Amino acid sequence: MNACVKCQSEHLIKLNEMEDISFKNVTLPVYSEFSRCESCGDEFINKEQGCRNDLAFLEAKQKADEMMPPDL
């Protein structure tokens, strides 16, 4: 999607923001991609950004799992 979901403007800025996600009592820093409309200021995540965000979260969880000691 190359247009604002609110006003249909095509003047968008792609942004990344660090988010802290809780996973198994650990806080994981994960970058989240989203868009901001230059015309109306609305912020949203399009389908492609959502997929990339899901992948980043999955990778962060996998790295955290690798670093955690096994349950005894």
N, CA, C and O atoms as a MOPAC input file, in Angstrom:
PM7 MOZYME 1SCF
protein

 N      0.85400 1    -1.17500 1     0.00000 1
 C      0.00000 1     0.00000 1     0.00000 1
 C      0.89400 1     1.23000 1     0.00000 1
 O      1.78100 1     1.36800 1     0.84200 1
 N      0.65300 1     2.10900 1    -0.94200 1
 C      1.45700 1     3.31000 1    -1.06100 1
 C      0.64600 1     4.56400 1    -0.82200 1
 O      1.00200 1     5.63400 1    -1.31700 1
 N     -0.43100 1     4.45400 1    -0.07900 1
 C     -1.26600 1     5.61500 1     0.22100 1
 C     -1.74400 1     5.54100 1     1.66200 1
 O     -1.89100 1     4.45900 1     2.22900 1
 N     -1.98400 1     6.70400 1     2.23900 1
 C     -2.49500 1     6.79700 1     3.60700 1
 C     -3.86400 1     6.13700 1     3.69300 1
 O     -4.71200 1     6.32700 1     2.82200 1
 N     -4.06900 1     5.36600 1     4.74300 1
 C     -5.34800 1     4.68900 1     4.92100 1
 C     -6.44700 1     5.67200 1     5.33000 1
 O     -7.63200 1     5.36900 1     5.19100 1
 N     -6.06200 1     6.83300 1     5.82800 1
 C     -7.04600 1     7.81300 1     6.30100 1
 C     -7.42700 1     8.82700 1     5.21500 1
 O     -8.61000 1     9.06400 1     4.97000 1
 N     -6.40700 1     9.42900 1     4.56000 1
 C     -6.70400 1    10.50900 1     3.60300 1
 C     -6.31700 1    10.17900 1     2.16300 1
 O     -6.54300 1    10.98300 1     1.25800 1
 N     -5.73800 1     9.00800 1     1.95000 1
 C     -5.32600 1     8.51700 1     0.62900 1
 C     -4.13200 1     9.25700 1     0.02800 1
 O     -3.81200 1     9.04000 1    -1.14000 1
 N     -3.47200 1    10.11500 1     0.78400 1
 C     -2.27400 1    10.80000 1     0.30200 1
 C     -1.16600 1     9.78500 1     0.05900 1
 O     -1.06900 1     8.78000 1     0.76400 1
 N     -0.33700 1    10.05100 1    -0.93500 1
 C      0.79700 1     9.18100 1    -1.22100 1
 C      2.09800 1     9.74000 1    -0.64700 1
 O      3.17500 1     9.21300 1    -0.92700 1
 N      2.00600 1    10.79200 1     0.14600 1
 C      3.17800 1    11.41000 1     0.76700 1
 C      3.39200 1    10.78000 1     2.14400 1
 O      2.88600 1    11.26200 1     3.15700 1
 N      4.15700 1     9.69100 1     2.14500 1
 C      4.36300 1     8.91500 1     3.36400 1
 C      5.83200 1     8.90800 1     3.75200 1
 O      6.71800 1     8.97400 1     2.90000 1
 N      6.06800 1     8.82800 1     5.03000 1
 C      7.40600 1     8.67300 1     5.57400 1
 C      7.46200 1     7.30000 1     6.22900 1
 O      6.60700 1     6.96500 1     7.04900 1
 N      8.47400 1     6.50100 1     5.86600 1
 C      8.66100 1     5.20200 1     6.51300 1
 C      9.56700 1     5.40800 1     7.71300 1
 O     10.62300 1     6.03200 1     7.60300 1
 N      9.15400 1     4.88400 1     8.85700 1
 C      9.88500 1     5.06500 1    10.10100 1
 C     10.13500 1     3.72800 1    10.78100 1
 O      9.41000 1     2.75800 1    10.56500 1
 N     11.17000 1     3.69600 1    11.60400 1
 C     11.46500 1     2.55100 1    12.46700 1
 C     11.53100 1     3.05900 1    13.89200 1
 O     12.09000 1     4.12200 1    14.16300 1
 N     10.95900 1     2.29200 1    14.79400 1
 C     10.95900 1     2.68400 1    16.19100 1
 C     11.27900 1     1.45700 1    17.03600 1
 O     10.76000 1     0.36700 1    16.79800 1
 N     12.13600 1     1.65600 1    18.01900 1
 C     12.46900 1     0.55500 1    18.92000 1
 C     11.32600 1     0.35200 1    19.89900 1
 O     10.87100 1     1.29600 1    20.54400 1
 N     10.86500 1    -0.89000 1    20.00400 1
 C      9.82200 1    -1.25000 1    20.95300 1
 C     10.37300 1    -2.30600 1    21.89500 1
 O     11.17600 1    -3.15000 1    21.49800 1
 N      9.93800 1    -2.25200 1    23.13500 1
 C     10.28300 1    -3.29000 1    24.10300 1
 C      9.13900 1    -4.29200 1    24.16400 1
 O      8.00500 1    -3.93800 1    24.49000 1
 N      9.44800 1    -5.54600 1    23.84800 1
 C      8.46900 1    -6.61900 1    23.82900 1
 C      8.78000 1    -7.57500 1    24.97400 1
 O      9.93200 1    -7.97100 1    25.14900 1
 N      7.77300 1    -7.95100 1    25.75400 1
 C      7.95600 1    -8.92300 1    26.83200 1
 C      7.81900 1   -10.33400 1    26.27700 1
 O      6.88000 1   -10.64500 1    25.54500 1
 N      8.78600 1   -11.18600 1    26.64700 1
 C      8.78400 1   -12.57600 1    26.20100 1
 C      9.45300 1   -13.42100 1    27.27800 1
 O     10.64000 1   -13.24400 1    27.55200 1
 N      8.71600 1   -14.32500 1    27.88300 1
 C      9.23500 1   -15.22600 1    28.92100 1
 C      9.97400 1   -14.44700 1    30.00900 1
 O     11.10600 1   -14.77800 1    30.36100 1
 N      9.33600 1   -13.42900 1    30.52600 1
 C      9.88900 1   -12.60800 1    31.60800 1
 C     11.16200 1   -11.86000 1    31.22500 1
 O     11.93100 1   -11.45300 1    32.09500 1
 N     11.38400 1   -11.68000 1    29.93000 1
 C     12.53300 1   -10.93100 1    29.42500 1
 C     12.00600 1    -9.82300 1    28.52300 1
 O     11.03600 1   -10.01900 1    27.79100 1
 N     12.64300 1    -8.67000 1    28.57700 1
 C     12.26600 1    -7.57500 1    27.69000 1
 C     13.19800 1    -7.58700 1    26.48900 1
 O     14.41800 1    -7.50200 1    26.62900 1
 N     12.60300 1    -7.69600 1    25.30300 1
 C     13.38100 1    -7.75100 1    24.06600 1
 C     13.21800 1    -6.44600 1    23.29700 1
 O     12.08900 1    -6.02300 1    23.04400 1
 N     14.32100 1    -5.79700 1    22.91800 1
 C     14.22000 1    -4.61300 1    22.07100 1
 C     14.04400 1    -5.05000 1    20.61000 1
 O     14.86500 1    -5.80300 1    20.08500 1
 N     12.99300 1    -4.58700 1    19.96700 1
 C     12.69200 1    -4.98100 1    18.59100 1
 C     12.32300 1    -3.73000 1    17.79800 1
 O     11.53600 1    -2.90400 1    18.26000 1
 N     12.89800 1    -3.59600 1    16.59600 1
 C     12.52100 1    -2.48400 1    15.73500 1
 C     11.17900 1    -2.77500 1    15.07600 1
 O     10.93200 1    -3.88600 1    14.60600 1
 N     10.33100 1    -1.77800 1    15.04800 1
 C      9.02400 1    -1.88200 1    14.41800 1
 C      8.93300 1    -0.82600 1    13.31400 1
 O      9.15400 1     0.35900 1    13.56200 1
 N      8.61100 1    -1.25800 1    12.11300 1
 C      8.49400 1    -0.35300 1    10.97100 1
 C      7.04600 1     0.10200 1    10.82100 1
 O      6.12100 1    -0.69300 1    10.98500 1
 N      6.85100 1     1.37900 1    10.51000 1
 C      5.51100 1     1.89900 1    10.27000 1
 C      5.59900 1     3.11000 1     9.34900 1
 O      6.69500 1     3.57100 1     9.03200 1
 N      4.46500 1     3.61800 1     8.92400 1
 C      4.41500 1     4.77800 1     8.03400 1
 C      3.68200 1     5.92800 1     8.70600 1
 O      2.76300 1     5.72600 1     9.50100 1
 N      4.11300 1     7.14500 1     8.36500 1
 C      3.41600 1     8.34400 1     8.81700 1
 C      3.09000 1     9.18000 1     7.58800 1
 O      3.95000 1     9.42800 1     6.74400 1
 N      1.83800 1     9.60800 1     7.50200 1
 C      1.37900 1    10.43200 1     6.39400 1
 C      1.84600 1    11.86900 1     6.62200 1
 O      1.62800 1    12.43800 1     7.69200 1
 N      2.48500 1    12.44500 1     5.61500 1
 C      2.92900 1    13.83600 1     5.71100 1
 C      1.76300 1    14.81000 1     5.61100 1
 O      1.87700 1    15.96000 1     6.03600 1
 N      0.65200 1    14.36400 1     5.06000 1
 C     -0.49600 1    15.25300 1     4.88600 1
 C     -1.35800 1    15.36700 1     6.14000 1
 O     -1.68100 1    16.47200 1     6.57500 1
 N     -1.73100 1    14.22200 1     6.72100 1
 C     -2.65200 1    14.26300 1     7.86300 1
 C     -2.02000 1    13.81500 1     9.17800 1
 O     -2.62500 1    13.97900 1    10.23600 1
 N     -0.81000 1    13.25100 1     9.12800 1
 C     -0.12500 1    12.83000 1    10.34100 1
 C     -0.51000 1    11.45000 1    10.84600 1
 O      0.02700 1    10.99800 1    11.85700 1
 N     -1.42200 1    10.77300 1    10.16900 1
 C     -1.84300 1     9.43600 1    10.61300 1
 C     -0.66300 1     8.47100 1    10.53900 1
 O      0.14500 1     8.54000 1     9.61300 1
 N     -0.56800 1     7.58200 1    11.50600 1
 C      0.45200 1     6.54600 1    11.52900 1
 C     -0.21700 1     5.18900 1    11.37800 1
 O     -1.25800 1     4.92700 1    11.98100 1
 N      0.38600 1     4.33300 1    10.57200 1
 C     -0.19300 1     3.01700 1    10.33500 1
 C      0.88700 1     2.04900 1     9.89500 1
 O      1.97400 1     2.45000 1     9.47800 1
 N      0.57000 1     0.76800 1     9.99600 1
 C      1.44100 1    -0.31100 1     9.53700 1
 C      0.74500 1    -0.98700 1     8.37200 1
 O     -0.35900 1    -1.51100 1     8.51800 1
 N      1.40000 1    -0.97500 1     7.20300 1
 C      0.79400 1    -1.66000 1     6.06200 1
 C      1.13500 1    -3.15300 1     6.12300 1
 O      1.87600 1    -3.59100 1     7.00300 1
 N      0.60400 1    -3.90400 1     5.20900 1
 C      0.75100 1    -5.36300 1     5.24000 1
 C      2.22000 1    -5.78800 1     5.17800 1
 O      2.64200 1    -6.65800 1     5.94100 1
 N      2.99600 1    -5.19000 1     4.28600 1
 C      4.40300 1    -5.55000 1     4.14700 1
 C      5.18300 1    -5.20800 1     5.42100 1
 O      6.02300 1    -5.99000 1     5.86700 1
 N      4.90400 1    -4.05400 1     5.99400 1
 C      5.56800 1    -3.66400 1     7.23700 1
 C      5.18200 1    -4.61500 1     8.36800 1
 O      6.02500 1    -4.98500 1     9.18600 1
 N      3.93400 1    -5.00200 1     8.41400 1
 C      3.47500 1    -5.94300 1     9.43300 1
 C      4.20400 1    -7.27400 1     9.33400 1
 O      4.57500 1    -7.86100 1    10.35000 1
 N      4.40900 1    -7.74600 1     8.11500 1
 C      5.14100 1    -9.00100 1     7.91800 1
 C      6.58700 1    -8.86400 1     8.37800 1
 O      7.11500 1    -9.76200 1     9.03500 1
 N      7.23600 1    -7.74600 1     8.03900 1
 C      8.61500 1    -7.52100 1     8.48200 1
 C      8.68600 1    -7.40200 1    10.01000 1
 O      9.61900 1    -7.91100 1    10.63000 1
 N      7.70000 1    -6.73100 1    10.61100 1
 C      7.67200 1    -6.60000 1    12.06700 1
 C      7.49600 1    -7.96100 1    12.73000 1
 O      8.15000 1    -8.25900 1    13.72900 1
 N      6.61100 1    -8.78600 1    12.17200 1
 C      6.41000 1   -10.13800 1    12.71100 1
 C      7.70300 1   -10.94800 1    12.63400 1
 O      8.04600 1   -11.66400 1    13.57500 1
 N      8.41800 1   -10.83700 1    11.51500 1
 C      9.67100 1   -11.56200 1    11.33400 1
 C     10.72300 1   -11.07900 1    12.33700 1
 O     11.44300 1   -11.89200 1    12.91500 1
 N     10.81600 1    -9.76500 1    12.54700 1
 C     11.77600 1    -9.21200 1    13.51000 1
 C     11.46600 1    -9.71900 1    14.92200 1
 O     12.38400 1   -10.06000 1    15.66900 1
 N     10.18800 1    -9.77100 1    15.29200 1
 C      9.79400 1   -10.26400 1    16.60900 1
 C     10.13000 1   -11.74900 1    16.74300 1
 O     10.62900 1   -12.18000 1    17.78200 1
 N      9.86400 1   -12.52400 1    15.70600 1
 C     10.17100 1   -13.95000 1    15.72500 1
 C     11.67000 1   -14.18100 1    15.87600 1
 O     12.08900 1   -15.04200 1    16.64900 1
 N     12.47700 1   -13.42300 1    15.14800 1
 C     13.92700 1   -13.56200 1    15.24700 1
 C     14.42200 1   -13.19700 1    16.64700 1
 O     15.29800 1   -13.86900 1    17.19100 1
 N     13.86700 1   -12.14300 1    17.22600 1
 C     14.25700 1   -11.73800 1    18.58200 1
 C     13.89500 1   -12.82700 1    19.58800 1
 O     14.67400 1   -13.11300 1    20.49800 1
 N     12.70800 1   -13.44000 1    19.43100 1
 C     12.30700 1   -14.51800 1    20.33400 1
 C     13.22600 1   -15.72300 1    20.18200 1
 O     13.58800 1   -16.34900 1    21.17900 1
 N     13.60400 1   -16.05500 1    18.96400 1
 C     14.49100 1   -17.19700 1    18.74100 1
 C     15.86100 1   -16.95100 1    19.37500 1
 O     16.42800 1   -17.85600 1    19.98700 1
 N     16.39600 1   -15.73400 1    19.23400 1
 C     17.68400 1   -15.40900 1    19.84700 1
 C     17.58400 1   -15.48100 1    21.36200 1
 O     18.50300 1   -15.96700 1    22.02100 1
 N     16.48000 1   -15.00300 1    21.91800 1
 C     16.29200 1   -15.05500 1    23.37200 1
 C     16.20600 1   -16.49900 1    23.84300 1
 O     16.77100 1   -16.84500 1    24.88000 1
 N     15.50700 1   -17.34300 1    23.09700 1
 C     15.40400 1   -18.76200 1    23.46100 1
 C     16.77700 1   -19.43100 1    23.46600 1
 O     17.05900 1   -20.25600 1    24.33500 1
 N     17.63300 1   -19.08000 1    22.50100 1
 C     18.97000 1   -19.66600 1    22.41500 1
 C     19.83200 1   -19.27000 1    23.59700 1
 O     20.70800 1   -20.03100 1    24.00800 1
 N     19.59700 1   -18.08400 1    24.15200 1
 C     20.41100 1   -17.57400 1    25.24900 1
 C     19.91900 1   -18.02300 1    26.61900 1
 O     20.64600 1   -17.90100 1    27.60600 1
 N     18.69800 1   -18.53800 1    26.69300 1
 C     18.14300 1   -18.95000 1    27.97600 1
 C     18.59700 1   -20.35300 1    28.33300 1
 O     18.68500 1   -21.22300 1    27.46600 1
 N     18.88700 1   -20.57600 1    29.62200 1
 C     19.26800 1   -21.92200 1    30.03200 1
 C     18.08500 1   -22.87500 1    29.88100 1
 O     16.93300 1   -22.46100 1    30.01600 1
 N     18.35900 1   -24.13000 1    29.60600 1
 C     17.24800 1   -25.10500 1    29.47000 1
 C     16.55300 1   -25.31400 1    30.79600 1
 O     17.16200 1   -25.20100 1    31.86000 1
 N     15.26200 1   -25.62300 1    30.71900 1
 C     14.47600 1   -25.93500 1    31.92800 1
 C     14.93100 1   -27.29300 1    32.46600 1
 O     15.12800 1   -28.25000 1    31.71600 1
 N     15.08700 1   -27.34100 1    33.75300 1
 C     15.50100 1   -28.61500 1    34.38200 1
 C     14.31800 1   -29.31000 1    34.98200 1
 O     14.46100 1   -30.39100 1    35.55400 1

